[in-house]
Amino acid sequence: MIHPRLDDLLAKVDSRYAIVIIAAKRARQINNYHHQLGEGIGFEEAPPPLIESRSKNYLTMSLEEVASGKITYTYPPV
């Protein structure tokens, strides 16, 4: 079973394409956060995970953040 469900994600984000882009970008930020822990670098570019997750997979963490409403987005101006 996949968690969070796609229906829950589509309630927060308007398209599957946007889900992929948002989740991938946030997963990279979480990955960078974990790599910077030992280096003592600031967290401006890579904030820590915003939720408690049982998963150690960064992509799953980012999808759970989207489903919980912790991550929002806006389209860039055209």
N, C-alpha and C positions, 0 to 999 in steps of 0.2 A: 504494500500500500504506500502510495506517495503522500507525503505530508510536507507542506500544506497542500491541500487540493487546489487544482487549477481554478475551480469555481470561486474559491475564497480569494485567490489572487486576482482574478478578473473583476471582482467586486471593488478592489482597491486601485487597479490599473486598467486602462482602457483597451489594451491590446496585448496579444501574446508577444509580439515583437518588443514592446516596451518592457514587459516582464523580463525578457532575456537580457536586454541591455542594462536595466537597473540592477538585476541580480548579479550579473557578471562584474559590473563596476564595483558594487559593494563587496563582493567576494574578494576582489583584488585589494580593496582597502583593508579588509579584515586580515588578509594574508600579510600585507605590509605592516599592519599593527603588530602581529605576532613576531615578525622578523625584527622589528625595531625595539622590542622589549629589552633585549640584552644590550643594545647599542646606546641606549640613553637618549635617543632622538625624540623630539617633541611629537605630540599626537595631532597636530593641526591637519596634516594631510591624510592621516590614517587613524580615525577615531576607533575606540574599542567597540566590540559587539554591543548592541543596544538591548539585547535580550539574553536571558538564560536559556541555553539550549542543551539538550542531551547529546546532540550530534557534534562531532568534531569536524564535519565537512563544512567548509566555508560557504559553499554555494547553498547548502541547506540552511545555514544560519541566515544568510542574506534573504532567502525566500521567506523564512519565518518572520524576519523583520518587516518585509513588505506586507505579509498577511496580517500582522499585528498593527499595522498603521504607523510604525516607527519611521519608515522611510517614505518620503514623498518626493515628487518630481514635478518639474514644469518643462514644457517644451521651449527650446530657445526661440527667440524672436526671429522672424523670417525677413 
